[in-house]
Amino acid sequence: MSETHVLVHGAWHGGWCWAAVQNQLSLRGDRSFAVDLPGHGQDQTDRAKVTYDSYVNSVVTFIEERDLRNVVLSGHSLGGLTVAGVTARIPKRVRRAVFVSAIVPLDAERLIDPDNPRTRPMVEAALARIDKCVPVEAMGADFYAGLMNDVPAEMRRWIDAALCPEPTGPMMAPIPMKAFQESGVPTAYLVCENDATPVPNAPGWHPHFSSRLKNPALKFIRCGHEVMFTQPAACAQALYELARV
């Protein structure tokens, strides 16, 4: 039986990043949709005006306009914030919420706190830009090295050319998590075992973020953060299996 996947990208990316995973899901008989969040990919929203709510609203609208049901909703990295918000809004349409090496915030937590002295210079630099965005380069060499730790050089150059600046609005918004946690929607966490992207105040993404979910199904892939590029078949197989748990 065919299942339906909606794939949400993370910071700096767009729906384009899921292309190889979508191909692999199609080969397995499932259909998938990869959304462009506002200001990313083909979406031309003014990035200076992008908010967390606009991220959530865009995916809710995408699902409702197509009357998609029993959706396996997957978010990569920063996309975890959007997955939580969408699931809280339309829980009856979501079969499972999957966090693909993704952030699971605490209730009212902000990804970037503008009052934190450590992040304040980056925030001030971003807000001084016309687009109010954080380019990936502003995250620092260690962050980028961790993000791309197992990406081949030629592929890295291709990804670099496609990345866009990330709006500050969603990253500085306090994320409401109570309704998501109370939604009753089953969850899962796809662990990228070699993900070296720095996580503040934690040794890694798992179990730091995965432990914030209620009894999540776990899948493990030996790869770095950019699993959609380096292990698309394994990623698709994990999502295929999670749709059937």
ZAKERO-915725 format. One record per residue: residue number from 0; x, y, z of N, C-alpha, C, O in turn. Coordinates in Angstrom, 1 decimal. Example, Ala and Ser with C-alpha at 12.3 -4.5 7.8 and 13.67 -1.06 7.14 Angstrom:
<pts>
0|13.2|-5.7|7.8|12.3|-4.5|7.8|13.2|-3.3|7.8|14.2|-3.3|8.5
1|12.8|-2.2|7.1|13.7|-1.1|7.1|12.9|0.0|7.9|13.4|1.1|8.0
</pts>
This chain:
<pts>
0|0.8|-1.2|0.0|0.0|0.0|0.0|0.9|1.3|0.0|1.8|1.4|0.8
1|0.6|2.2|-0.9|1.3|3.4|-1.0|1.1|4.3|0.2|-0.1|4.5|0.7
2|2.1|5.0|0.7|2.0|6.0|1.8|2.4|7.3|1.3|3.0|7.5|0.2
3|2.0|8.4|2.0|2.3|9.7|1.6|3.2|10.4|2.6|3.0|10.4|3.8
4|4.3|11.0|2.0|5.3|11.7|2.8|5.3|13.2|2.4|5.2|13.5|1.2
5|5.4|14.0|3.4|5.7|15.4|3.2|7.0|15.7|3.9|7.2|15.5|5.1
6|7.9|16.3|3.1|9.3|16.4|3.5|9.6|17.9|3.7|9.4|18.7|2.8
7|10.1|18.3|4.9|10.4|19.7|5.3|11.9|19.8|5.4|12.6|19.1|6.2
8|12.5|20.8|4.7|13.9|21.0|4.7|14.3|21.8|6.0|13.5|22.3|6.7
9|15.6|21.9|6.2|16.2|22.6|7.3|16.7|24.0|6.9|16.4|24.5|5.8
10|17.5|24.6|7.8|18.0|25.9|7.5|18.9|25.9|6.3|19.6|25.0|6.0
11|18.8|27.0|5.5|19.6|27.3|4.3|19.3|26.4|3.1|19.8|26.7|2.0
12|18.5|25.4|3.3|18.2|24.5|2.2|16.8|24.9|1.6|16.3|25.9|1.8
13|16.3|24.0|0.7|15.0|24.1|0.1|14.5|22.8|-0.2|15.2|21.8|0.1
14|13.3|22.7|-0.7|12.7|21.4|-1.1|13.6|20.6|-2.0|13.5|19.4|-2.0
15|14.4|21.3|-2.8|15.3|20.6|-3.7|16.2|19.6|-3.0|16.7|18.6|-3.7
16|16.5|19.8|-1.7|17.5|18.9|-1.1|17.0|17.5|-0.9|17.8|16.5|-0.7
17|15.7|17.3|-1.1|15.1|15.9|-0.9|14.9|15.2|-2.2|14.4|14.1|-2.2
18|15.4|15.7|-3.3|15.2|15.1|-4.6|15.6|13.6|-4.7|14.8|12.8|-5.2
19|16.8|13.3|-4.2|17.2|11.9|-4.3|16.4|11.0|-3.4|16.1|9.8|-3.8
20|16.0|11.5|-2.2|15.2|10.7|-1.3|13.8|10.5|-1.9|13.2|9.4|-1.8
21|13.2|11.5|-2.6|11.9|11.4|-3.2|12.0|10.3|-4.3|11.1|9.5|-4.5
22|13.1|10.3|-5.1|13.3|9.3|-6.1|13.3|7.9|-5.5|12.6|7.0|-6.1
23|14.0|7.7|-4.4|14.0|6.4|-3.8|12.7|6.0|-3.2|12.3|4.8|-3.2
24|11.9|7.0|-2.6|10.6|6.7|-2.1|9.7|6.2|-3.3|8.9|5.3|-3.1
25|9.8|6.9|-4.4|9.0|6.5|-5.6|9.3|5.1|-6.0|8.4|4.4|-6.4
26|10.6|4.8|-6.0|11.0|3.4|-6.4|10.3|2.3|-5.5|10.1|1.2|-5.9
27|10.1|2.8|-4.2|9.5|1.8|-3.3|7.9|1.9|-3.3|7.3|1.2|-2.5
28|7.4|2.7|-4.1|5.9|2.8|-4.3|5.2|3.8|-3.5|4.0|3.9|-3.5
29|6.0|4.7|-2.8|5.4|5.7|-2.0|5.4|7.1|-2.7|6.3|7.3|-3.6
30|4.4|7.9|-2.4|4.5|9.3|-3.0|5.0|10.3|-2.0|4.8|10.1|-0.8
31|5.6|11.3|-2.5|6.2|12.3|-1.6|6.1|13.7|-2.1|6.0|13.9|-3.4
32|6.1|14.7|-1.2|6.0|16.1|-1.6|7.1|16.8|-0.7|7.2|16.6|0.5
33|7.9|17.6|-1.4|9.0|18.3|-0.7|8.6|19.8|-0.8|8.6|20.4|-1.9
34|8.4|20.4|0.3|7.9|21.8|0.4|9.1|22.8|0.4|10.2|22.4|0.8
35|8.9|23.9|-0.2|9.8|25.1|0.0|9.2|26.0|1.1|8.1|26.5|0.9
36|9.9|26.1|2.2|9.4|27.0|3.2|9.6|28.5|2.7|10.4|28.7|1.8
37|8.8|29.4|3.2|8.9|30.8|2.8|10.3|31.3|2.7|11.1|31.2|3.7
38|10.7|31.9|1.6|12.0|32.5|1.4|13.1|31.5|1.0|14.2|31.8|0.9
39|12.7|30.2|0.7|13.6|29.2|0.3|13.2|28.6|-1.1|12.0|28.6|-1.4
40|14.2|28.0|-1.7|13.9|27.3|-3.0|13.2|28.2|-4.0|13.7|29.3|-4.3
41|12.1|27.8|-4.5|11.3|28.6|-5.5|10.4|29.6|-4.8|9.7|30.4|-5.5
42|10.3|29.6|-3.5|9.4|30.5|-2.8|10.0|31.9|-2.7|11.2|32.0|-2.2
43|9.3|32.9|-3.2|9.9|34.3|-3.3|9.5|35.2|-2.1|9.6|36.4|-2.3
44|9.0|34.7|-1.0|8.7|35.5|0.1|9.9|36.3|0.6|11.0|35.8|0.6
45|9.7|37.6|0.9|10.7|38.4|1.4|11.2|37.8|2.7|10.5|37.7|3.7
46|12.5|37.4|2.7|13.1|36.8|3.9|13.0|37.6|5.1|13.0|37.1|6.2
47|13.1|38.9|5.0|13.1|39.8|6.1|11.7|39.8|6.8|11.6|40.2|8.0
48|10.7|39.2|6.2|9.4|39.2|6.8|9.0|37.8|7.2|7.8|37.6|7.7
49|9.9|36.8|7.1|9.6|35.4|7.4|9.5|35.2|8.9|10.4|35.7|9.6
50|8.5|34.5|9.4|8.4|34.2|10.8|8.2|32.7|11.0|8.0|31.9|10.0
51|8.3|32.3|12.2|8.0|30.8|12.5|6.6|30.5|12.1|6.4|29.4|11.5
52|5.7|31.3|12.4|4.3|31.0|12.0|4.1|30.9|10.5|3.3|30.1|10.1
53|4.9|31.7|9.8|4.7|31.6|8.3|5.3|30.2|7.8|4.8|29.7|6.8
54|6.3|29.7|8.5|6.8|28.4|8.1|5.7|27.4|8.4|5.4|26.6|7.5
55|5.1|27.4|9.6|4.0|26.4|9.9|2.8|26.6|9.0|2.3|25.6|8.5
56|2.4|27.8|8.8|1.2|28.1|8.0|1.4|27.6|6.6|0.5|27.1|5.9
57|2.6|27.7|6.0|2.9|27.3|4.6|2.7|25.8|4.4|2.2|25.4|3.4
58|3.2|25.0|5.4|3.1|23.6|5.3|1.6|23.1|5.6|1.1|22.2|4.9
59|1.0|23.7|6.6|-0.4|23.4|6.9|-1.3|23.6|5.6|-2.1|22.8|5.2
60|-1.1|24.8|5.0|-1.8|25.1|3.8|-1.5|24.1|2.7|-2.4|23.7|2.0
61|-0.3|23.8|2.5|0.1|22.8|1.5|-0.6|21.5|1.6|-1.1|21.0|0.7
62|-0.7|21.0|2.9|-1.3|19.7|3.1|-2.8|19.8|3.0|-3.4|19.0|2.4
63|-3.4|20.9|3.5|-4.9|21.0|3.4|-5.4|21.3|2.0|-6.4|20.7|1.6
64|-4.7|22.1|1.2|-5.1|22.4|-0.1|-5.1|21.1|-1.0|-5.9|21.0|-1.9
65|-4.2|20.2|-0.7|-4.2|18.9|-1.4|-5.0|17.8|-0.7|-5.0|16.6|-1.2
66|-5.6|18.1|0.4|-6.4|17.2|1.2|-5.6|15.9|1.5|-6.1|14.8|1.4
67|-4.3|16.1|1.9|-3.4|15.0|2.2|-3.8|14.5|3.6|-4.0|15.2|4.5
68|-3.9|13.1|3.7|-4.2|12.5|5.0|-3.2|11.4|5.3|-2.6|10.9|4.4
69|-3.2|11.0|6.6|-2.2|9.9|7.0|-0.8|10.2|6.5|-0.1|9.4|6.0
70|-0.4|11.5|6.7|0.9|12.0|6.2|2.0|11.5|7.2|1.9|11.7|8.4
71|3.1|11.1|6.6|4.3|10.9|7.3|5.1|12.2|7.1|5.6|12.5|6.0
72|5.1|13.0|8.2|5.7|14.4|8.1|7.1|14.4|8.6|7.3|14.2|9.8
73|8.0|14.6|7.8|9.4|14.5|8.2|10.1|15.9|8.0|10.0|16.6|7.0
74|10.9|16.2|9.0|11.7|17.5|9.0|13.1|17.2|9.3|13.5|16.5|10.3
75|14.0|17.8|8.5|15.4|17.7|8.7|16.0|18.9|9.5|15.7|20.1|9.1
76|16.8|18.7|10.5|17.5|19.8|11.2|16.6|20.8|11.7|15.7|20.5|12.6
77|16.7|22.1|11.3|15.8|23.1|11.7|14.3|22.8|11.4|13.4|23.4|12.0
78|14.1|22.0|10.4|12.8|21.6|10.0|12.0|20.9|11.1|10.8|20.8|11.0
79|12.7|20.4|12.1|12.0|19.8|13.3|11.0|20.8|13.9|10.0|20.4|14.4
80|11.4|22.1|13.9|10.5|23.1|14.5|9.2|23.2|13.8|8.1|23.3|14.4
81|9.3|23.2|12.5|8.1|23.3|11.6|7.3|22.0|11.7|6.0|22.1|11.8
82|7.9|20.8|11.8|7.2|19.6|12.0|6.3|19.6|13.2|5.2|19.2|13.3
83|6.9|20.1|14.3|6.2|20.2|15.6|5.0|21.1|15.5|3.9|20.8|15.9
84|5.2|22.3|14.9|4.1|23.2|14.7|3.0|22.7|13.9|1.8|22.9|14.2
85|3.3|22.1|12.7|2.3|21.6|11.8|1.5|20.4|12.5|0.3|20.4|12.4
86|2.2|19.5|13.1|1.6|18.4|13.8|0.6|18.9|14.9|-0.5|18.4|15.0
87|1.0|20.0|15.6|0.1|20.5|16.6|-1.2|21.1|16.0|-2.2|21.1|16.6
88|-1.0|21.7|14.8|-2.2|22.4|14.1|-3.1|21.4|13.5|-4.3|21.6|13.6
89|-2.6|20.3|12.8|-3.5|19.4|12.1|-3.1|17.9|12.5|-2.8|17.2|11.6
90|-3.2|17.6|13.7|-2.8|16.2|14.1|-3.6|15.1|13.5|-3.0|14.0|13.3
91|-4.8|15.4|13.1|-5.6|14.3|12.5|-5.1|13.9|11.1|-5.5|12.9|10.5
92|-4.3|14.8|10.5|-3.8|14.5|9.1|-2.4|13.9|9.2|-1.9|13.5|8.1
93|-1.8|13.8|10.3|-0.4|13.4|10.4|-0.4|12.0|11.0|-0.8|11.7|12.2
94|0.2|11.1|10.3|0.3|9.7|10.7|1.5|9.5|11.7|1.4|8.8|12.7
95|2.6|10.2|11.4|3.8|10.1|12.2|4.6|11.4|12.0|4.7|11.8|10.8
96|5.2|11.9|13.0|6.1|13.0|12.9|7.5|12.5|13.1|7.9|12.0|14.1
97|8.3|12.7|12.0|9.7|12.2|12.0|10.7|13.3|12.0|10.6|14.3|11.2
98|11.6|13.2|12.9|12.7|14.2|13.1|14.0|13.6|12.5|14.5|12.7|13.1
99|14.4|14.1|11.4|15.6|13.6|10.7|16.8|14.4|11.2|17.1|15.5|10.6
100|17.6|13.8|12.1|18.7|14.6|12.7|18.2|16.0|13.0|18.9|16.9|12.5
101|17.1|16.1|13.6|16.4|17.4|13.7|16.3|18.0|15.2|16.5|17.2|16.1
102|16.1|19.2|15.2|16.0|19.9|16.5|14.6|19.6|17.1|13.6|19.8|16.4
103|14.6|19.3|18.4|13.3|19.1|19.1|13.4|20.1|20.3|14.0|19.8|21.3
104|12.8|21.3|20.1|13.0|22.3|21.1|12.2|22.0|22.4|11.2|21.3|22.4
105|12.6|22.6|23.5|11.8|22.6|24.7|10.7|23.7|24.5|10.8|24.5|23.7
106|9.6|23.6|25.3|8.6|24.6|25.2|9.1|26.0|25.4|9.7|26.3|26.4
107|8.8|26.9|24.4|9.1|28.3|24.5|10.6|28.5|24.3|11.1|29.6|24.5
108|11.4|27.5|23.9|12.8|27.6|23.6|13.0|28.3|22.3|12.3|28.1|21.3
109|14.1|29.2|22.2|14.5|29.8|21.0|15.8|29.2|20.5|16.7|28.9|21.3
110|15.9|29.0|19.2|17.1|28.4|18.7|18.3|29.4|18.9|19.4|29.0|19.3
111|18.0|30.6|18.6|19.0|31.7|18.9|18.4|32.7|19.8|17.4|33.3|19.5
112|19.1|32.9|20.9|18.6|33.9|21.9|19.3|35.2|21.7|20.6|35.3|21.8
113|18.6|36.3|21.2|19.3|37.5|21.0|19.9|38.2|22.2|20.7|39.1|22.1
114|19.5|37.7|23.4|20.0|38.3|24.6|21.3|37.6|25.1|21.9|38.0|26.1
115|21.6|36.5|24.4|22.8|35.7|24.8|24.0|36.4|24.3|24.2|36.6|23.1
116|25.0|36.7|25.2|26.2|37.4|24.7|27.0|36.6|23.7|27.7|37.2|22.8
117|26.9|35.3|23.7|27.6|34.4|22.8|27.1|34.6|21.3|27.8|34.6|20.4
118|25.7|34.7|21.2|25.1|34.8|19.9|24.7|36.2|19.5|24.4|36.4|18.3
119|24.8|37.2|20.4|24.4|38.5|20.1|25.1|39.1|18.9|24.5|39.8|18.1
120|26.5|39.0|18.7|27.1|39.5|17.6|26.6|39.0|16.3|26.4|39.8|15.3
121|26.3|37.7|16.2|25.7|37.1|15.0|24.3|37.7|14.7|24.0|38.0|13.5
122|23.5|37.8|15.7|22.2|38.4|15.6|22.2|39.8|15.1|21.5|40.2|14.2
123|23.1|40.6|15.7|23.2|42.0|15.3|23.7|42.1|13.9|23.2|43.0|13.1
124|24.6|41.3|13.5|25.1|41.3|12.1|24.0|40.9|11.1|23.8|41.5|10.0
125|23.2|39.9|11.5|22.0|39.5|10.6|21.0|40.6|10.5|20.5|40.8|9.4
126|20.6|41.2|11.6|19.6|42.2|11.6|20.0|43.5|10.9|19.2|44.3|10.5
127|21.3|43.6|10.7|21.8|44.8|10.0|21.7|44.6|8.5|21.9|45.5|7.7
128|21.5|43.3|8.0|21.4|43.0|6.6|20.0|43.4|6.1|19.0|43.4|6.9
129|19.8|43.7|4.9|18.5|44.0|4.3|17.6|42.9|4.4|16.4|43.1|4.7
130|18.1|41.7|4.3|17.2|40.5|4.3|17.0|39.9|5.7|16.3|38.9|5.9
131|17.7|40.5|6.7|17.6|40.0|8.1|17.9|38.5|8.2|17.2|37.8|8.9
132|18.9|38.1|7.5|19.2|36.7|7.5|20.6|36.4|8.0|21.5|37.2|8.2
133|20.8|35.1|8.3|22.1|34.5|8.7|22.6|33.6|7.6|22.0|32.6|7.4
134|23.6|34.1|6.9|24.2|33.2|5.9|25.0|32.0|6.7|25.4|32.2|7.8
135|25.1|30.9|6.0|25.7|29.7|6.7|27.1|30.0|7.1|27.6|29.5|8.1
136|27.8|30.9|6.4|29.2|31.2|6.7|29.3|31.9|8.1|30.3|31.8|8.7
137|28.2|32.6|8.5|28.3|33.3|9.7|28.2|32.4|10.9|28.5|32.8|12.0
138|27.9|31.1|10.7|27.9|30.2|11.8|29.2|29.7|12.2|29.4|29.1|13.3
139|30.2|30.0|11.4|31.6|29.7|11.8|32.2|28.4|11.1|31.4|27.6|10.7
140|33.5|28.3|11.1|34.1|27.2|10.4|33.8|25.9|11.0|33.6|24.9|10.3
141|33.8|25.8|12.3|33.6|24.6|13.0|32.2|24.0|12.7|32.0|22.8|12.5
142|31.2|25.0|12.7|29.8|24.5|12.4|29.7|24.0|11.0|29.2|22.9|10.8
143|30.3|24.7|10.0|30.2|24.2|8.6|31.0|22.9|8.4|30.5|22.0|7.7
144|32.1|22.8|9.1|32.9|21.5|9.0|32.1|20.4|9.5|32.1|19.3|8.9
145|31.4|20.6|10.6|30.5|19.5|11.2|29.3|19.2|10.3|29.0|18.1|10.1
146|28.8|20.2|9.7|27.6|20.1|8.8|27.9|19.2|7.6|27.1|18.4|7.2
147|29.1|19.4|7.1|29.5|18.7|5.9|30.6|17.7|6.1|31.4|17.4|5.1
148|30.7|17.1|7.3|31.9|16.3|7.6|32.1|15.1|6.7|33.2|14.6|6.6
149|31.0|14.5|6.1|31.2|13.4|5.3|30.7|13.6|3.8|30.5|12.7|3.1
150|30.6|14.9|3.5|30.1|15.2|2.1|31.3|15.3|1.2|32.2|16.1|1.5
151|31.4|14.6|0.1|32.5|14.7|-0.9|32.7|16.1|-1.4|31.7|16.9|-1.5
152|33.9|16.5|-1.7|34.2|17.9|-2.1|33.4|18.4|-3.2|32.9|19.5|-3.2
153|33.2|17.6|-4.3|32.4|18.0|-5.4|31.0|18.2|-5.1|30.3|19.2|-5.5
154|30.4|17.3|-4.3|29.0|17.5|-3.8|28.9|18.7|-2.9|27.9|19.4|-3.0
155|29.9|18.9|-2.1|29.9|20.1|-1.2|29.8|21.4|-2.0|29.1|22.3|-1.7
156|30.5|21.5|-3.1|30.5|22.7|-3.9|29.1|22.9|-4.5|28.6|24.0|-4.7
157|28.5|21.8|-4.9|27.1|21.8|-5.5|26.1|22.3|-4.5|25.3|23.1|-4.8
158|26.2|21.8|-3.3|25.3|22.2|-2.2|25.5|23.6|-1.8|24.5|24.4|-1.7
159|26.8|24.0|-1.7|27.1|25.4|-1.4|26.4|26.4|-2.4|25.9|27.4|-2.0
160|26.4|26.0|-3.6|25.9|26.9|-4.7|24.3|27.0|-4.5|23.8|28.0|-5.1
161|23.7|26.1|-3.9|22.2|26.1|-3.8|21.7|26.7|-2.5|20.5|27.0|-2.4
162|22.6|26.7|-1.5|22.1|27.2|-0.1|21.7|28.7|-0.2|22.3|29.5|-1.0
163|20.8|29.1|0.6|20.3|30.5|0.7|20.5|31.0|2.1|20.5|30.2|3.1
164|20.5|32.3|2.4|20.5|32.8|3.7|19.3|32.4|4.5|18.2|32.2|3.9
165|19.5|32.2|5.8|18.4|31.7|6.6|17.8|32.9|7.4|18.5|33.6|8.1
166|16.4|33.1|7.3|15.8|34.2|8.0|16.0|34.1|9.5|15.9|33.0|10.1
167|16.2|35.2|10.2|16.3|35.2|11.7|15.0|35.0|12.4|15.0|34.5|13.5
168|13.9|35.4|11.8|12.6|35.3|12.5|12.3|34.0|13.1|12.1|33.9|14.3
169|12.3|32.9|12.4|12.0|31.6|12.9|13.1|31.1|14.0|12.7|30.4|14.9
170|14.3|31.5|13.8|15.4|31.1|14.7|15.3|31.8|16.0|15.8|31.3|17.0
171|14.7|33.0|16.1|14.6|33.7|17.3|13.3|33.6|18.0|13.1|34.2|19.1
172|12.3|32.9|17.4|11.0|32.8|17.9|10.9|31.8|19.0|11.5|30.7|18.9
173|10.2|32.1|20.1|10.0|31.0|21.1|9.0|30.0|20.5|8.0|30.4|20.1
174|9.4|28.7|20.6|8.6|27.7|19.9|7.7|27.0|20.9|8.1|26.4|21.9
175|6.4|27.1|20.7|5.4|26.5|21.6|5.4|24.9|21.3|5.2|24.5|20.1
176|5.6|24.1|22.3|5.7|22.7|22.1|4.6|21.9|22.8|4.4|20.7|22.6
177|3.9|22.6|23.7|2.9|21.8|24.5|1.8|21.1|23.7|1.6|20.0|23.9
178|1.3|21.8|22.7|0.2|21.2|21.9|0.8|20.1|21.1|0.1|19.1|20.9
179|2.0|20.2|20.6|2.6|19.1|19.9|2.8|17.8|20.8|2.4|16.7|20.5
180|3.3|18.1|22.0|3.5|17.0|22.9|2.2|16.3|23.4|2.2|15.1|23.7
181|1.1|17.1|23.4|-0.2|16.5|23.8|-1.0|16.0|22.6|-2.1|15.6|22.8
182|-0.5|16.1|21.4|-1.3|15.8|20.2|-1.5|14.3|20.1|-2.5|13.9|19.5
183|-0.7|13.4|20.7|-0.9|12.0|20.6|-0.4|11.4|19.3|-0.5|10.2|19.1
184|0.2|12.2|18.4|0.7|11.7|17.1|2.0|11.0|17.4|2.9|11.5|18.1
185|2.2|9.7|16.9|3.4|9.0|17.1|4.6|9.7|16.4|4.5|10.4|15.4
186|5.7|9.6|17.1|6.9|10.2|16.6|8.0|9.2|16.3|8.0|8.1|16.6
187|9.1|9.8|15.6|10.2|9.0|15.3|11.4|9.9|15.2|11.3|11.1|14.9
188|12.6|9.3|15.4|13.8|10.1|15.2|14.8|9.3|14.4|15.1|8.2|14.7
189|15.3|9.9|13.3|16.3|9.3|12.5|17.6|9.8|12.9|17.9|11.0|12.7
190|18.4|8.9|13.5|19.7|9.3|14.0|20.8|9.2|13.0|21.0|8.1|12.4
191|21.5|10.3|12.7|22.6|10.2|11.8|23.8|10.0|12.7|24.3|11.0|13.4
192|24.4|8.8|12.8|25.3|8.4|13.8|26.6|9.2|13.8|27.3|9.4|14.8
193|27.0|9.8|12.6|28.3|10.5|12.5|28.0|12.0|12.4|28.9|12.7|11.9
194|26.9|12.5|12.8|26.6|13.9|12.7|27.5|14.7|13.6|27.4|14.5|14.8
195|28.3|15.5|13.1|29.3|16.3|13.9|29.0|17.7|14.0|29.7|18.5|14.5
196|27.8|18.1|13.5|27.3|19.5|13.6|27.2|19.9|15.1|26.5|19.2|15.8
197|27.9|20.9|15.6|27.8|21.2|17.0|26.4|21.5|17.5|25.6|22.2|16.9
198|26.2|20.9|18.7|24.9|21.2|19.4|25.3|21.8|20.7|26.0|21.3|21.5
199|24.7|23.1|21.0|25.1|23.8|22.2|24.7|23.0|23.4|23.6|22.4|23.6
200|25.7|22.9|24.4|25.5|22.3|25.7|25.1|20.8|25.6|24.5|20.3|26.5
201|25.5|20.1|24.5|25.2|18.7|24.4|26.3|18.0|23.5|26.9|18.7|22.7
202|26.5|16.7|23.8|27.5|16.0|23.0|27.1|15.7|21.6|27.9|15.4|20.7
203|25.8|15.7|21.3|25.3|15.3|20.0|23.8|15.4|19.9|23.1|15.7|20.9
204|23.3|15.1|18.7|21.9|15.2|18.4|21.0|14.2|19.1|19.9|14.4|19.6
205|21.6|13.0|19.2|21.0|11.9|19.9|21.9|11.4|21.0|23.0|11.2|20.8
206|21.3|11.3|22.3|19.9|11.4|22.6|19.4|12.8|23.1|18.3|12.9|23.6
207|20.3|13.8|22.9|19.9|15.2|23.4|18.6|15.6|22.9|17.7|16.0|23.7
208|18.3|15.5|21.6|17.0|15.9|21.1|16.0|14.8|21.0|14.8|15.0|21.4
209|16.4|13.6|20.7|15.4|12.5|20.5|14.8|12.2|21.9|13.6|11.7|21.9
210|15.5|12.4|23.0|14.9|12.1|24.3|13.8|13.0|24.7|13.1|12.8|25.7
211|13.6|14.1|23.9|12.5|15.0|24.2|11.2|14.6|23.6|10.1|15.2|23.8
212|11.2|13.5|22.8|10.0|12.9|22.2|9.5|11.8|23.1|10.2|11.2|23.9
213|8.2|11.6|23.0|7.5|10.5|23.8|7.6|9.2|23.0|7.0|9.0|22.0
214|8.4|8.2|23.5|8.5|6.9|23.0|8.7|6.9|21.5|8.0|6.3|20.7
215|9.7|7.6|21.0|9.9|7.7|19.5|10.4|6.4|18.9|11.2|5.7|19.6
216|10.0|6.0|17.7|10.6|4.9|17.0|12.0|5.5|16.5|12.1|6.6|16.1
217|13.0|4.7|16.6|14.4|5.1|16.3|14.9|4.4|15.0|14.7|3.1|14.9
218|15.5|5.1|14.1|16.2|4.5|13.0|17.6|5.1|13.0|17.8|6.3|13.3
219|18.6|4.3|12.7|20.0|4.7|12.7|20.6|4.6|11.3|20.5|3.5|10.7
220|21.4|5.6|10.9|22.1|5.6|9.6|23.5|6.1|9.9|23.7|7.1|10.6
221|24.5|5.4|9.4|25.9|5.8|9.7|26.3|6.8|8.6|26.7|6.5|7.5
222|26.1|8.1|9.0|26.3|9.2|8.1|26.4|10.5|8.9|26.1|10.5|10.1
223|26.7|11.6|8.2|26.7|12.9|8.9|25.4|13.6|8.7|24.4|12.9|8.4
224|25.4|14.9|8.9|24.1|15.6|9.0|23.3|15.6|7.7|22.1|15.6|7.7
225|24.0|15.7|6.6|23.4|15.9|5.3|23.0|14.5|4.7|23.4|14.2|3.5
226|22.2|13.8|5.4|21.8|12.4|5.0|21.1|12.3|3.7|21.2|11.4|3.0
227|20.4|13.4|3.3|19.6|13.4|2.1|20.5|13.3|0.8|20.1|12.8|-0.2
228|21.8|13.8|1.0|22.7|13.8|-0.1|23.6|12.6|0.0|23.9|12.0|-1.1
229|24.1|12.2|1.2|25.1|11.2|1.3|24.5|9.8|1.4|25.2|8.8|1.0
230|23.3|9.7|1.9|22.7|8.3|2.1|21.2|8.4|1.7|20.3|8.1|2.5
231|20.8|8.8|0.5|19.4|9.0|0.2|18.6|7.7|0.2|17.5|7.7|0.5
232|19.2|6.6|-0.3|18.5|5.3|-0.3|18.2|4.9|1.1|17.1|4.4|1.4
233|19.2|5.0|2.0|19.0|4.5|3.4|18.0|5.5|4.1|17.2|5.0|4.9
234|18.0|6.7|3.8|17.1|7.7|4.4|15.7|7.3|3.9|14.7|7.3|4.7
235|15.5|7.1|2.6|14.2|6.7|2.1|13.7|5.4|2.7|12.5|5.3|3.0
236|14.6|4.4|2.8|14.2|3.2|3.4|13.7|3.3|4.8|12.7|2.7|5.2
237|14.4|4.2|5.6|14.0|4.4|7.0|12.6|5.1|7.0|11.8|4.7|7.8
238|12.4|6.0|6.1|11.0|6.7|6.1|10.0|5.8|5.6|8.8|5.8|6.1
239|10.3|4.9|4.7|9.4|3.9|4.2|9.0|3.0|5.3|7.8|2.6|5.4
240|9.9|2.5|6.1|9.6|1.6|7.2|8.8|2.3|8.3|7.9|1.7|8.9
241|9.2|3.5|8.6|8.5|4.3|9.6|7.0|4.5|9.3|6.2|4.6|10.2
242|6.7|4.6|8.0|5.4|4.8|7.6|4.5|3.6|7.8|3.3|3.7|7.8
243|5.1|2.5|8.1|4.4|1.2|8.2|4.5|0.6|9.6|4.1|-0.5|9.9
244|5.1|1.3|10.6|5.2|0.9|11.9|3.9|0.9|12.6|3.7|0.6|13.8
</pts>
